[in-house]
Amino acid sequence: MSLGGGGGGRQQLQELSQQIQALEEEQAELEDEVESLQEEKREADEAIEALNTIETGSTVQVPVGGGAYVRAEVEDIDEVIVDLGADYSAERTREGAIESLETKKETLDERIEDVREEIAEVEEESAQLEQQAQQAQQQMMQQQMQQAQGQGDDE
């Protein structure tokens, strides 16, 4: 009878708890994505700064992987290979490379804003579920108190 209602309340609480946990995991993933996008944007800023300061004939350290670098001389600063995305790259002039990187930064800013909006939606949904869980817990406690009072009246 009323025990079934209490069990249902526990089940509802468990389901709400699982939903909240899933939303928290989704939020953490979205926050990681924002961090990754911001790092990519910082790298684009660094590349723009380098392109603005390096001149033809400059000596630079070029990464070759595994944390190793080789010293190299820039033969022609107007021959820059820029990542276009989706595993495509293109040769650009210095100005063209900077423009491509600026466009990439704008795209990253838009994506960061979209992901932050998703985070806000997840936070709102999580807050609603937490409120529902609190209400369900209060109802369960009231039912338990009523059952206890009912059992006390029977004696």
Residue, then its C-alpha position, 0 to 999 in steps of 0.5 A: m500500500s503506502l510502502g509501495g509509494g515509498g519504494g516508488g519515491r526511492q526509485q524516483l530519487q534514484e532515477l533523478s540522481q542518475q539523470i543529474q550525474a549524467l548531466e554533470e558528466e556532460q557538463a564536464e565534457l563540455e567544459d573540457e571542450v571549451e578548454s581545448l578550444q581556448e588552447e587552440k585559440r591561444e596557439a593561433d594567437e602565438a602563430i599570428e605573433a610569430l608571423n608578425t615578428i619573423e622575417t626572411g633569414s631569421t633563425v627559428q626552432v622548429p618542432v620535429g615531434g617528441g619535444a625535440y626541435v631543430r634550428a632552421e633558417v626561414e627561407d621565405i616568410d611569404e611561404v606559409i602552410v596553414d591548416l584549413g581543417a579537416d586534414y587540409s592545408a594550403e600555402r599562403t602569404r604571410e598576410g594570407a596566413i594571418e587572415s586564415l588564423e584570424t578567421k579560425k579564431e573567430t570560428l573558435d570564439e563562436r564555437i566557444e560561445d555555443v558550448r558555453e550556452e550548452i553548459a548553461e542549458v545543462e546547468e539549468e536542467s541539472a538545477q531543475l532535476e535537483q529541485q525535483a529530487q529535493q521535493a521527492q525526498q521531502q515527500m518521501m520523508q512526509q510519507q514516512m512520518q505519516q506512516a510512523q504516526g499511523q503505526g503509533d496510533d494503531e498501538 
